[in-house]
Amino acid sequence: MASVEAAAEHERILREIESTDTNCIGPTLRSVYDGQEHGLFMDKLEGRIRNHDREIEKMCNHHFQGFVDSITELLKVRGEAQKLKSQVIDTNRRLQEDGKEILSSMDELRQCRLQQCNIAATIDKLSHCLPVLEMYSRLQEQMKARRYYPALRTLEQLEHTCLPRASHYRFCTIMAENILVLRTQIRDIAMSDLKDFLESIRKHSDKIGETAMKQAQLQRTLDSALSHQQRTGLSRRPRKEAGQSTEVNGQGGSPVSEQDSGILDVEDEEEEEELPGAQDLVDFSPVYRCLHIYTVLGARDTFESYYRKQRRKQARLVLQPHSNMHETLDGYRMFFNHIVGFFVVEDHVLHTTRGLVNRAYVEELWELALSKTIAALRTHSSYCTDPDLVLDLKNLIVLFADTLQGYGFLVNQLFDMLLEMREQYGEILLKKWSGTFRQILDQDNYSPIPVSMEEEYRCIVGQFPFQDPELEKLPYPKKLPFSAFVPKVYVQVKEFIYACLKFSEDLHLSSTEIDDMIRKSTNLLLTRTLSNCLQYAIKKKNVGLAELVQIIINTTHLEQSCHFLEGFISNITNIPPDTINATKLYGMATFKDARHTAEEEIYTNLNQKIDQFLQLADYDWIAPQAGSQASDYLSDLIAFLCSTFAVFTNLPGKAIEHATMPGKVAQTACMSACKHLSTSLLQLLLEADVRQVSMGALQQFNLDVKECERFARAGPVPGFQGDTLLLAFIDLRQLLDLFTQWDWSTYLADYGRPTCKYLRVNPHTALALLEKISRAMKDTSRKNNVFAQFRKNERDKQKLIDTVVKQLRNLISTQQS
């Protein structure tokens, strides 16, 4: 059984060897050598070979004749083949000889074809490289020419378009590596230009602002001319725009200007009819260029943040005024020029760039600038004491406000501040006019103005509204009733009104508001400044009665001129004086008060003069008998009063509102002087230092009082009815009559009755004088021989005095209870 299987396996192997490629029989033979039947297989293999050999032999025998025939035919063909070979060799030789030229031409053609291929390849490569090189060359030229924004555009095109087409070249790799360096260089250079621009406009902002304010002033002049031409029906030439804005396209195109300077040089020429625009002084191309570059680089936010931060810092520097700015107008002008220049630049950047600065940012800066400007102006203007400087400052502030308002900024707070400054200006004016009024009053001679010719009279009347038909009829030379300070004060009041009007101009106020402000300021001038000056002139030392009388006359005429001032204010403000709620002038009250003060000063001076004369009184209070006439001091006093009251005849009495009758001031002064004289004489008699009073001294005192009564009865001032002036001495007269007539029984009996003869005699006064007389009588060391002979009569009189003293004391105690 095993042998059968082995035989079948050997058969299979043999078939496989016969049918398989010899390269693949290795595994088959290995299986034979690995088996145990190797010899048997070899036998079978040799038997199979022998079989195949027998088959081959049979086949060869079958085809042998044909083979012999083929060899015979082949031998026959060999001769022909030799001939053919000779012919072929000869033909080849001739062909080789003939083809040498063709081969040479073919080599040349091959070389040409090769060169042509190389040239085509070179052209193809150069077509890729040349745009890169040209672009890079253009980039270098633009960098050299400092045209950085186009260079950045070229760099972008080089990076994204040209270099990718030739990226396998080494020089392109070097260029690609250098792109970042170039971008950084362009960014740094652009930022450097921007810094130079910011520094330049910081230094030259005053020049920019000065030009802008000149333009605003020119516009105001043109507007005034326009309004005048419209009133006259003339046509107006359209105003040429100050400058053209530099616009930037929405696609981030290159700015128009490629200059790098921040400020253009513009020479001031007086003969130029038109000023260049303020923005025309500035070359904004560095800003535009840097903005475009940072936008292309994708860092626009960084640029915007940096620009705004730097401009905020510059704004804080601009808004810091110099410590001595208030000393001159140039200091304020430079301060305003810097601020205007700053915001002119920001306004132009706002309108010519998209998003670099926005309206909210500019308004925020303006609010900061406005608050700091107003604070600085309030602080520095408070140091100013020159009204002309304040007025010039006001005009400068108005021009400053109008300039910025023309650029769209809100300036209402500036005009509100000007209204506050108006109060300060008014106080400064009041101080200035206070000095002016005092100088006028100090230099005045307080004498009527003499006029020697018609021109002088018309000149004074032209300055002061004075009309007196009777005076005009008098021949020259003649005198005006008032002194020189009247027209001078009136002219100065008008000058003050003009000064107030100048400040109110261009403040966008209505005529009613201007009229109200002028009237209020004029009221302060009259009621405070002029009033104080008049009070000072009246109450200063060494002012005589004649000067006081002239002041009364002057204030009377100034009072009458108040309604002319009302009309003057109405004419310059075009507001009728009878307008509802219109402020009235209080000048009349001022002059009335001044006149009343002058009158009181007259009364006071008269009383002081009387006191000075009374200090010369030297009574011998224990004189045994009286003299034959009044005391010398009293005679001198009466003479002084007579000459003084003669001066009062010059006082006005017809046209004065306060005087109901002519000479009322003189009458009041005379009555006051007499009352004061009477009171002073009584005090002199009752002085505590006078311990004793003799009857002789009392008689002398009575003579002096009679002299005073004679003066009063003579009527030193006309206008008193009857013996009205004598009533000033009634108290003294009744007292002296009581003692000289020794009428105590009547006094004591009738005391307290309305019809009492000695109604004005006070018991205290009578008691004090009676005690002095009693002490004189008791002093025996002073009695003369005549009194010594009548000692009994004296004792009786002394007893009577004691009795009267006791009754007076009882009367006083009864009154007190």
KADAPE-V466879 format. One record per residue. N is the residue number from 1. RES is the residue in three letters. PHI is phi in whole degrees, 0 to 359 (none if undefined). OMEGA is omega in radians with two decimals (999 if undefined). NEAR is the number of other C-alpha atoms within 12 Angstrom. Layout:
n=(N;N)
res=(RES;RES)
phi=(PHI;PHI)
omega=(OMEGA;OMEGA)
near=(NEAR;NEAR)
//
This chain:
n=(1;2;3;4;5;6;7;8;9;10;11;12;13;14;15;16;17;18;19;20;21;22;23;24;25;26;27;28;29;30;31;32;33;34;35;36;37;38;39;40;41;42;43;44;45;46;47;48;49;50;51;52;53;54;55;56;57;58;59;60;61;62;63;64;65;66;67;68;69;70;71;72;73;74;75;76;77;78;79;80;81;82;83;84;85;86;87;88;89;90;91;92;93;94;95;96;97;98;99;100;101;102;103;104;105;106;107;108;109;110;111;112;113;114;115;116;117;118;119;120;121;122;123;124;125;126;127;128;129;130;131;132;133;134;135;136;137;138;139;140;141;142;143;144;145;146;147;148;149;150;151;152;153;154;155;156;157;158;159;160;161;162;163;164;165;166;167;168;169;170;171;172;173;174;175;176;177;178;179;180;181;182;183;184;185;186;187;188;189;190;191;192;193;194;195;196;197;198;199;200;201;202;203;204;205;206;207;208;209;210;211;212;213;214;215;216;217;218;219;220;221;222;223;224;225;226;227;228;229;230;231;232;233;234;235;236;237;238;239;240;241;242;243;244;245;246;247;248;249;250;251;252;253;254;255;256;257;258;259;260;261;262;263;264;265;266;267;268;269;270;271;272;273;274;275;276;277;278;279;280;281;282;283;284;285;286;287;288;289;290;291;292;293;294;295;296;297;298;299;300;301;302;303;304;305;306;307;308;309;310;311;312;313;314;315;316;317;318;319;320;321;322;323;324;325;326;327;328;329;330;331;332;333;334;335;336;337;338;339;340;341;342;343;344;345;346;347;348;349;350;351;352;353;354;355;356;357;358;359;360;361;362;363;364;365;366;367;368;369;370;371;372;373;374;375;376;377;378;379;380;381;382;383;384;385;386;387;388;389;390;391;392;393;394;395;396;397;398;399;400;401;402;403;404;405;406;407;408;409;410;411;412;413;414;415;416;417;418;419;420;421;422;423;424;425;426;427;428;429;430;431;432;433;434;435;436;437;438;439;440;441;442;443;444;445;446;447;448;449;450;451;452;453;454;455;456;457;458;459;460;461;462;463;464;465;466;467;468;469;470;471;472;473;474;475;476;477;478;479;480;481;482;483;484;485;486;487;488;489;490;491;492;493;494;495;496;497;498;499;500;501;502;503;504;505;506;507;508;509;510;511;512;513;514;515;516;517;518;519;520;521;522;523;524;525;526;527;528;529;530;531;532;533;534;535;536;537;538;539;540;541;542;543;544;545;546;547;548;549;550;551;552;553;554;555;556;557;558;559;560;561;562;563;564;565;566;567;568;569;570;571;572;573;574;575;576;577;578;579;580;581;582;583;584;585;586;587;588;589;590;591;592;593;594;595;596;597;598;599;600;601;602;603;604;605;606;607;608;609;610;611;612;613;614;615;616;617;618;619;620;621;622;623;624;625;626;627;628;629;630;631;632;633;634;635;636;637;638;639;640;641;642;643;644;645;646;647;648;649;650;651;652;653;654;655;656;657;658;659;660;661;662;663;664;665;666;667;668;669;670;671;672;673;674;675;676;677;678;679;680;681;682;683;684;685;686;687;688;689;690;691;692;693;694;695;696;697;698;699;700;701;702;703;704;705;706;707;708;709;710;711;712;713;714;715;716;717;718;719;720;721;722;723;724;725;726;727;728;729;730;731;732;733;734;735;736;737;738;739;740;741;742;743;744;745;746;747;748;749;750;751;752;753;754;755;756;757;758;759;760;761;762;763;764;765;766;767;768;769;770;771;772;773;774;775;776;777;778;779;780;781;782;783;784;785;786;787;788;789;790;791;792;793;794;795;796;797;798;799;800;801;802;803;804;805;806;807;808;809;810;811;812;813;814;815;816;817)
res=(MET;ALA;SER;VAL;GLU;ALA;ALA;ALA;GLU;HIS;GLU;ARG;ILE;LEU;ARG;GLU;ILE;GLU;SER;THR;ASP;THR;ASN;CYS;ILE;GLY;PRO;THR;LEU;ARG;SER;VAL;TYR;ASP;GLY;GLN;GLU;HIS;GLY;LEU;PHE;MET;ASP;LYS;LEU;GLU;GLY;ARG;ILE;ARG;ASN;HIS;ASP;ARG;GLU;ILE;GLU;LYS;MET;CYS;ASN;HIS;HIS;PHE;GLN;GLY;PHE;VAL;ASP;SER;ILE;THR;GLU;LEU;LEU;LYS;VAL;ARG;GLY;GLU;ALA;GLN;LYS;LEU;LYS;SER;GLN;VAL;ILE;ASP;THR;ASN;ARG;ARG;LEU;GLN;GLU;ASP;GLY;LYS;GLU;ILE;LEU;SER;SER;MET;ASP;GLU;LEU;ARG;GLN;CYS;ARG;LEU;GLN;GLN;CYS;ASN;ILE;ALA;ALA;THR;ILE;ASP;LYS;LEU;SER;HIS;CYS;LEU;PRO;VAL;LEU;GLU;MET;TYR;SER;ARG;LEU;GLN;GLU;GLN;MET;LYS;ALA;ARG;ARG;TYR;TYR;PRO;ALA;LEU;ARG;THR;LEU;GLU;GLN;LEU;GLU;HIS;THR;CYS;LEU;PRO;ARG;ALA;SER;HIS;TYR;ARG;PHE;CYS;THR;ILE;MET;ALA;GLU;ASN;ILE;LEU;VAL;LEU;ARG;THR;GLN;ILE;ARG;ASP;ILE;ALA;MET;SER;ASP;LEU;LYS;ASP;PHE;LEU;GLU;SER;ILE;ARG;LYS;HIS;SER;ASP;LYS;ILE;GLY;GLU;THR;ALA;MET;LYS;GLN;ALA;GLN;LEU;GLN;ARG;THR;LEU;ASP;SER;ALA;LEU;SER;HIS;GLN;GLN;ARG;THR;GLY;LEU;SER;ARG;ARG;PRO;ARG;LYS;GLU;ALA;GLY;GLN;SER;THR;GLU;VAL;ASN;GLY;GLN;GLY;GLY;SER;PRO;VAL;SER;GLU;GLN;ASP;SER;GLY;ILE;LEU;ASP;VAL;GLU;ASP;GLU;GLU;GLU;GLU;GLU;GLU;LEU;PRO;GLY;ALA;GLN;ASP;LEU;VAL;ASP;PHE;SER;PRO;VAL;TYR;ARG;CYS;LEU;HIS;ILE;TYR;THR;VAL;LEU;GLY;ALA;ARG;ASP;THR;PHE;GLU;SER;TYR;TYR;ARG;LYS;GLN;ARG;ARG;LYS;GLN;ALA;ARG;LEU;VAL;LEU;GLN;PRO;HIS;SER;ASN;MET;HIS;GLU;THR;LEU;ASP;GLY;TYR;ARG;MET;PHE;PHE;ASN;HIS;ILE;VAL;GLY;PHE;PHE;VAL;VAL;GLU;ASP;HIS;VAL;LEU;HIS;THR;THR;ARG;GLY;LEU;VAL;ASN;ARG;ALA;TYR;VAL;GLU;GLU;LEU;TRP;GLU;LEU;ALA;LEU;SER;LYS;THR;ILE;ALA;ALA;LEU;ARG;THR;HIS;SER;SER;TYR;CYS;THR;ASP;PRO;ASP;LEU;VAL;LEU;ASP;LEU;LYS;ASN;LEU;ILE;VAL;LEU;PHE;ALA;ASP;THR;LEU;GLN;GLY;TYR;GLY;PHE;LEU;VAL;ASN;GLN;LEU;PHE;ASP;MET;LEU;LEU;GLU;MET;ARG;GLU;GLN;TYR;GLY;GLU;ILE;LEU;LEU;LYS;LYS;TRP;SER;GLY;THR;PHE;ARG;GLN;ILE;LEU;ASP;GLN;ASP;ASN;TYR;SER;PRO;ILE;PRO;VAL;SER;MET;GLU;GLU;GLU;TYR;ARG;CYS;ILE;VAL;GLY;GLN;PHE;PRO;PHE;GLN;ASP;PRO;GLU;LEU;GLU;LYS;LEU;PRO;TYR;PRO;LYS;LYS;LEU;PRO;PHE;SER;ALA;PHE;VAL;PRO;LYS;VAL;TYR;VAL;GLN;VAL;LYS;GLU;PHE;ILE;TYR;ALA;CYS;LEU;LYS;PHE;SER;GLU;ASP;LEU;HIS;LEU;SER;SER;THR;GLU;ILE;ASP;ASP;MET;ILE;ARG;LYS;SER;THR;ASN;LEU;LEU;LEU;THR;ARG;THR;LEU;SER;ASN;CYS;LEU;GLN;TYR;ALA;ILE;LYS;LYS;LYS;ASN;VAL;GLY;LEU;ALA;GLU;LEU;VAL;GLN;ILE;ILE;ILE;ASN;THR;THR;HIS;LEU;GLU;GLN;SER;CYS;HIS;PHE;LEU;GLU;GLY;PHE;ILE;SER;ASN;ILE;THR;ASN;ILE;PRO;PRO;ASP;THR;ILE;ASN;ALA;THR;LYS;LEU;TYR;GLY;MET;ALA;THR;PHE;LYS;ASP;ALA;ARG;HIS;THR;ALA;GLU;GLU;GLU;ILE;TYR;THR;ASN;LEU;ASN;GLN;LYS;ILE;ASP;GLN;PHE;LEU;GLN;LEU;ALA;ASP;TYR;ASP;TRP;ILE;ALA;PRO;GLN;ALA;GLY;SER;GLN;ALA;SER;ASP;TYR;LEU;SER;ASP;LEU;ILE;ALA;PHE;LEU;CYS;SER;THR;PHE;ALA;VAL;PHE;THR;ASN;LEU;PRO;GLY;LYS;ALA;ILE;GLU;HIS;ALA;THR;MET;PRO;GLY;LYS;VAL;ALA;GLN;THR;ALA;CYS;MET;SER;ALA;CYS;LYS;HIS;LEU;SER;THR;SER;LEU;LEU;GLN;LEU;LEU;LEU;GLU;ALA;ASP;VAL;ARG;GLN;VAL;SER;MET;GLY;ALA;LEU;GLN;GLN;PHE;ASN;LEU;ASP;VAL;LYS;GLU;CYS;GLU;ARG;PHE;ALA;ARG;ALA;GLY;PRO;VAL;PRO;GLY;PHE;GLN;GLY;ASP;THR;LEU;LEU;LEU;ALA;PHE;ILE;ASP;LEU;ARG;GLN;LEU;LEU;ASP;LEU;PHE;THR;GLN;TRP;ASP;TRP;SER;THR;TYR;LEU;ALA;ASP;TYR;GLY;ARG;PRO;THR;CYS;LYS;TYR;LEU;ARG;VAL;ASN;PRO;HIS;THR;ALA;LEU;ALA;LEU;LEU;GLU;LYS;ILE;SER;ARG;ALA;MET;LYS;ASP;THR;SER;ARG;LYS;ASN;ASN;VAL;PHE;ALA;GLN;PHE;ARG;LYS;ASN;GLU;ARG;ASP;LYS;GLN;LYS;LEU;ILE;ASP;THR;VAL;VAL;LYS;GLN;LEU;ARG;ASN;LEU;ILE;SER;THR;GLN;GLN;SER)
phi=(none;293;291;295;295;293;297;295;291;294;293;297;293;296;296;292;294;290;262;252;297;300;286;245;268;303;297;291;293;299;294;289;288;284;278;261;252;294;294;299;295;296;294;297;294;295;296;294;294;299;297;293;299;299;291;297;298;300;293;295;299;289;256;295;294;297;294;295;297;293;293;298;292;292;294;294;286;297;296;297;295;295;299;296;296;296;296;294;296;295;297;298;298;295;296;296;294;289;271;300;295;295;298;298;296;294;297;298;296;298;297;298;299;295;298;297;296;297;296;300;295;296;300;297;293;295;298;274;273;302;302;295;294;298;298;292;297;298;300;296;298;294;295;294;276;62;261;282;293;301;297;293;297;298;297;295;293;297;289;265;246;277;298;300;284;229;289;277;271;292;295;292;297;297;299;299;291;274;299;299;297;295;298;298;297;296;298;294;294;298;294;297;297;296;298;298;297;297;294;293;289;293;286;253;297;294;292;297;296;299;295;297;289;296;297;296;295;296;295;297;297;295;296;296;296;297;297;293;292;294;292;267;80;269;277;240;286;300;280;284;296;291;192;259;280;270;266;239;286;291;274;74;293;290;297;296;262;246;285;253;285;278;235;276;280;234;275;279;235;296;281;290;279;235;277;292;297;300;288;288;285;248;264;273;301;301;293;300;297;294;298;297;297;292;295;296;282;77;239;299;299;298;295;300;297;294;299;293;297;294;291;296;299;295;298;295;293;297;274;262;285;290;296;256;299;285;285;225;291;298;298;295;297;295;300;292;300;298;293;299;301;300;281;296;296;295;295;292;297;299;269;246;233;250;98;299;230;242;297;297;295;295;294;297;298;293;298;298;296;295;296;290;295;296;298;295;294;298;292;285;291;292;277;279;239;262;296;296;294;296;294;297;296;299;299;292;294;298;295;301;293;297;297;288;295;295;263;93;268;279;234;300;295;295;290;296;294;296;293;294;296;301;294;297;299;297;294;295;299;298;295;296;290;298;296;295;298;295;296;297;291;289;274;287;267;51;227;305;284;279;234;252;209;297;299;296;296;294;296;292;295;291;273;226;287;234;224;213;304;293;292;296;285;289;284;275;284;212;236;281;290;257;269;292;288;295;295;295;296;297;296;293;296;296;298;297;297;299;296;296;295;300;290;282;290;65;264;58;257;284;298;295;295;297;300;296;296;295;295;295;294;295;299;298;300;284;279;249;290;295;298;297;295;295;297;296;294;286;262;289;292;64;268;278;294;296;296;295;297;294;297;298;296;297;295;296;290;295;298;292;273;297;291;290;295;303;294;297;296;297;292;278;253;60;244;300;293;268;295;298;67;288;289;265;279;255;293;299;296;299;290;296;297;297;294;295;297;298;296;297;293;298;299;294;297;300;295;294;297;298;297;296;294;294;293;275;294;224;279;265;290;243;297;291;209;277;280;270;211;293;297;297;299;287;298;297;297;295;296;298;295;297;291;293;291;293;294;291;293;278;292;290;218;267;257;264;291;278;264;278;210;299;75;295;298;296;296;296;296;293;297;297;295;294;297;295;296;297;297;294;295;295;296;297;289;260;303;292;292;274;275;228;224;275;293;296;296;292;294;297;297;295;299;295;293;298;297;296;294;295;298;292;288;286;69;296;233;290;117;283;268;62;259;300;292;293;297;295;254;295;297;292;295;296;295;293;297;298;277;289;269;52;260;288;296;294;298;289;285;264;300;94;272;297;263;296;294;247;295;271;270;278;302;298;296;299;295;297;291;293;294;296;294;296;294;294;288;282;279;291;290;254;280;270;294;297;293;294;287;248;297;293;295;292;296;296;294;293;295;296;296;297;295;295;299;296;294;296;294;296;296;293;296;296;296;291;283)
omega=(3.12;-3.13;3.10;-3.13;-3.13;3.13;3.12;-3.13;-3.14;3.12;3.12;-3.11;-3.14;3.11;3.13;3.12;-3.10;-3.04;-3.06;3.08;-3.07;-3.14;-3.03;-3.07;-3.13;-3.13;-3.11;-3.14;3.13;-3.14;3.12;-3.10;3.11;-3.11;-3.07;-3.02;-3.06;-3.12;3.10;-3.14;-3.13;3.11;3.13;-3.13;3.13;3.09;3.13;3.14;3.13;3.11;-3.12;3.11;3.12;-3.14;3.13;-3.12;3.13;-3.11;-3.14;3.12;-3.09;-3.06;-3.05;-3.10;3.10;3.13;-3.13;3.12;-3.12;-3.14;-3.14;-3.13;-3.13;3.13;3.12;-3.08;-3.03;-3.13;3.12;3.14;3.11;3.10;-3.12;3.14;3.14;3.12;-3.14;3.13;3.14;3.11;3.12;3.12;3.14;3.13;-3.14;3.12;3.12;-3.05;3.13;3.13;3.13;3.13;3.11;3.10;3.14;3.08;3.11;3.12;3.11;3.10;3.11;3.11;3.13;3.11;3.13;3.10;3.12;3.12;3.12;3.13;3.12;3.11;3.13;3.13;3.13;3.10;3.06;-3.06;-3.07;3.09;3.11;-3.12;3.10;3.13;-3.14;3.08;3.09;3.10;3.14;3.11;3.13;3.08;3.13;3.14;3.12;3.06;-2.90;3.12;3.02;3.11;3.11;3.06;3.10;3.13;3.12;3.12;3.12;-3.07;-3.00;-3.05;-2.99;-3.06;3.11;3.14;-3.12;-3.03;-3.08;3.10;-3.08;-3.11;3.08;3.07;3.10;3.10;-3.13;3.11;-3.09;-3.09;-3.13;3.12;3.14;3.12;3.13;3.12;3.13;3.13;-3.13;3.14;3.11;3.11;3.08;3.09;3.12;3.11;3.08;3.12;-3.14;3.12;-3.12;-3.13;3.06;-3.12;-3.02;-3.13;3.11;3.11;3.10;3.14;3.12;3.13;3.14;3.14;3.04;3.10;3.12;3.10;3.10;3.13;3.11;3.10;3.12;3.12;3.10;3.10;3.13;3.14;3.10;3.14;3.10;3.10;-3.12;3.06;-3.13;3.11;-3.11;3.09;-3.14;-3.12;3.12;-3.13;-3.06;-3.13;3.13;-3.14;3.09;-3.08;3.11;-3.07;-3.06;-3.13;3.13;-3.12;-3.12;3.09;-3.08;-3.09;3.09;3.11;-3.08;-3.13;-3.13;-3.07;3.08;3.12;3.10;-3.14;3.10;3.11;-3.09;-3.09;3.10;-3.09;-3.09;3.10;3.04;3.10;-3.12;3.13;3.10;3.10;-3.02;2.99;-3.07;-3.07;3.08;3.13;-3.13;-3.09;-3.13;3.10;3.13;-3.11;-3.14;3.07;3.12;-3.13;3.14;-3.12;-3.12;3.14;3.10;3.13;3.14;3.13;3.14;-3.11;-3.10;3.12;3.14;-3.14;3.04;3.09;3.12;3.12;3.12;3.09;-3.13;-3.03;3.07;-3.11;3.05;-3.09;-3.12;-3.09;-3.04;-3.04;-3.11;3.09;3.13;3.10;3.08;-3.09;3.12;3.11;-3.14;-3.13;3.13;-3.12;3.13;3.12;3.12;-3.05;3.00;3.11;-3.11;3.12;-3.14;3.09;3.12;-3.04;-3.10;3.03;-3.10;3.04;3.11;2.94;3.11;-3.08;-3.13;3.12;-3.13;3.13;3.07;3.08;-3.12;3.09;3.08;-3.12;-3.10;-3.13;-3.12;3.12;-3.13;3.11;3.13;3.14;3.11;-3.11;-3.04;3.14;3.13;3.11;-3.02;3.11;-3.13;-3.11;3.10;3.10;3.11;3.12;3.08;3.10;3.10;3.11;3.12;3.11;3.11;3.11;3.08;-3.13;3.14;3.13;-3.11;3.07;3.09;3.08;3.03;3.14;3.13;-3.06;-3.11;-3.13;3.10;3.12;3.04;3.11;3.09;3.07;3.04;3.13;3.09;3.10;3.11;3.11;3.11;3.13;3.11;3.08;-3.14;3.11;3.14;-3.11;3.04;3.07;3.13;-3.14;-3.13;3.10;3.11;-3.10;3.14;-3.10;-3.10;3.12;3.10;3.08;3.11;-3.09;3.08;-3.14;-3.07;-3.13;-3.07;-3.11;3.13;-3.13;-3.13;3.12;3.14;3.13;3.08;3.11;-3.06;-3.10;-3.13;3.11;3.09;-3.09;-3.12;3.13;3.13;3.14;-3.10;3.13;3.07;-0.06;3.10;-3.08;3.00;-3.05;-3.06;3.12;-2.99;-3.06;-3.14;3.10;3.13;3.11;3.14;3.12;-3.13;3.06;3.09;3.09;3.09;3.12;3.08;3.14;3.09;-3.14;-3.13;-3.14;-3.09;-3.13;3.05;3.09;3.13;3.10;3.08;3.13;3.13;3.13;3.10;3.12;-3.13;3.14;-3.14;-3.13;3.13;3.12;3.12;3.07;3.08;3.11;-3.07;-3.00;-3.11;-3.02;-3.12;3.12;3.12;3.12;3.10;3.11;3.11;-3.13;-3.11;-2.98;3.12;-3.07;3.05;3.04;-3.10;3.14;3.13;3.09;3.13;3.10;3.13;3.09;3.11;3.13;-3.12;-3.14;3.09;-3.14;3.08;3.09;3.14;-3.10;-3.05;-3.13;3.02;3.06;3.07;3.14;3.13;3.11;3.14;-3.12;-3.08;3.13;-3.13;3.08;3.13;-3.10;-3.12;3.13;3.13;3.13;3.09;-3.14;3.14;3.07;-3.13;-3.09;-3.12;3.12;3.13;-3.12;3.05;3.13;3.12;3.14;3.10;3.09;3.10;3.11;3.11;3.12;3.07;3.14;-3.13;3.14;3.09;3.14;3.10;3.08;3.12;3.12;3.11;3.08;-3.12;3.08;3.10;-3.12;-3.12;-3.11;2.97;-2.98;3.10;3.14;-3.11;-3.13;-3.07;3.07;-3.10;-3.11;-3.11;-3.12;-3.12;-3.10;-3.11;3.09;3.09;3.14;3.14;3.11;3.10;-3.13;3.13;-3.14;-3.14;-3.10;3.05;3.12;-3.06;3.09;3.11;-3.10;3.10;3.14;-3.07;-2.99;-3.13;-3.07;-3.05;-3.06;3.13;3.09;-3.14;3.04;-3.12;3.10;3.12;3.13;3.13;3.12;-3.13;3.12;3.12;3.14;-3.13;3.11;3.13;3.11;3.13;3.14;-3.13;3.11;3.11;3.10;3.11;-3.14;-3.04;-3.14;-3.12;3.12;3.11;-3.09;-3.07;3.07;3.11;3.12;3.08;3.10;3.14;3.10;3.09;3.10;3.11;3.08;3.13;3.13;3.10;3.09;3.09;-3.14;3.08;3.08;-3.12;-3.12;-3.11;3.12;-3.13;3.11;-3.13;3.06;3.11;3.13;3.09;-3.11;-3.11;-3.10;3.14;-3.13;3.11;-3.10;-3.03;3.13;-3.12;-3.13;-3.12;3.12;-3.13;3.10;-3.14;-3.09;-3.11;3.12;3.12;-3.02;-3.05;-3.12;3.11;-3.11;-3.08;-3.10;-3.06;-3.06;3.11;3.13;3.12;-3.10;-3.10;-3.12;-3.11;-3.07;-3.07;-3.12;3.12;3.13;3.12;3.14;-3.14;-3.14;-3.12;-3.14;-3.13;3.11;3.10;3.12;-3.14;3.13;3.10;-3.12;-3.12;-3.10;-3.08;-3.13;-3.09;-3.08;3.10;-3.08;-3.12;3.12;-3.14;-3.14;-3.13;-3.07;-3.12;3.12;3.14;3.13;3.11;-3.14;3.13;3.10;3.11;3.12;-3.13;3.12;-3.14;3.12;-3.13;3.13;3.10;3.13;3.08;3.13;3.13;3.14;3.10;3.11;-3.10;3.13;999)
near=(7;10;13;12;12;21;22;18;23;31;23;22;28;26;18;19;23;18;14;17;13;13;11;14;19;16;17;25;24;14;18;26;18;12;16;16;22;20;16;22;28;21;17;24;25;15;16;21;17;14;14;15;14;14;14;15;14;13;14;15;14;12;14;15;13;14;14;14;13;14;14;13;14;14;14;13;15;14;13;14;15;14;13;15;15;14;15;15;15;14;15;16;14;13;16;16;14;13;16;15;13;15;15;15;14;15;15;15;14;15;15;15;15;15;15;15;14;15;16;15;14;15;15;16;19;19;18;24;28;23;26;33;24;21;30;33;19;25;33;24;17;23;26;15;16;23;32;43;40;32;35;41;34;33;39;25;24;32;31;18;20;27;33;20;22;28;23;16;19;13;18;27;19;18;30;29;16;18;28;18;16;28;30;20;21;35;34;20;27;35;30;20;32;34;25;24;34;36;21;29;41;34;25;32;38;33;39;42;39;37;35;42;40;30;34;30;25;25;25;21;16;20;18;16;20;20;16;15;15;15;12;11;11;12;13;18;12;10;17;17;16;21;19;17;26;24;23;27;15;14;13;24;22;30;32;23;22;25;23;32;25;33;30;24;15;19;13;16;10;8;8;10;11;20;30;30;31;42;42;30;36;43;35;40;38;41;48;45;43;44;42;40;41;36;29;30;26;15;18;25;19;20;32;30;19;24;31;26;19;21;31;27;20;28;36;24;21;34;34;27;29;22;17;19;27;29;21;24;26;20;25;36;35;31;40;44;38;38;46;49;44;46;47;39;45;42;32;35;36;30;24;28;33;23;26;35;34;21;21;15;25;33;22;21;32;34;23;22;37;33;21;25;35;31;20;28;37;26;21;28;39;25;22;28;23;26;31;22;29;38;33;25;35;36;29;34;41;35;35;41;38;32;36;36;26;23;31;22;29;23;31;23;25;36;30;22;28;35;28;23;32;35;26;29;36;40;28;31;37;38;25;26;38;33;21;26;37;29;22;27;35;23;16;25;23;32;25;25;25;21;26;16;17;19;13;19;28;18;15;28;26;17;24;32;27;29;19;16;8;10;17;20;12;16;14;17;18;20;23;34;32;36;36;34;38;43;34;30;39;39;29;32;43;32;26;39;39;28;30;39;32;27;40;37;28;25;32;21;20;16;25;25;23;33;37;33;33;42;41;28;40;42;31;32;40;41;28;29;33;43;36;29;31;40;34;26;35;38;25;20;15;13;26;27;37;32;35;42;44;40;48;46;41;42;47;38;39;41;36;28;32;33;21;26;36;37;23;29;38;29;17;26;30;20;26;22;26;15;16;11;14;24;26;30;35;28;37;31;26;32;38;33;30;37;38;29;29;38;38;27;36;38;33;26;33;37;29;22;27;35;25;19;26;31;17;18;26;20;32;24;32;33;25;23;23;23;20;14;18;27;30;22;25;36;26;23;33;35;20;23;35;27;18;29;35;24;27;34;25;28;37;31;23;16;18;27;21;25;22;15;20;24;30;29;39;39;34;33;35;42;34;34;41;42;30;30;42;38;25;29;34;33;21;28;38;28;18;14;12;24;25;31;38;35;31;26;32;40;31;34;42;38;28;38;39;28;31;41;31;22;32;37;23;20;27;35;35;27;24;24;14;13;20;24;32;34;24;32;38;30;30;41;33;31;39;35;29;31;36;23;19;22;22;30;21;21;31;30;19;17;24;21;14;10;13;17;25;33;25;28;32;26;32;23;28;38;30;29;38;40;31;32;34;30;26;30;35;26;21;17;13;20;23;17;12;13;20;17;12;14;18;12;15;22;19;14;20;23;17;20;31;22;21;31;28;19;25;31;24;18;23;21;13;12;14;10;7)
//
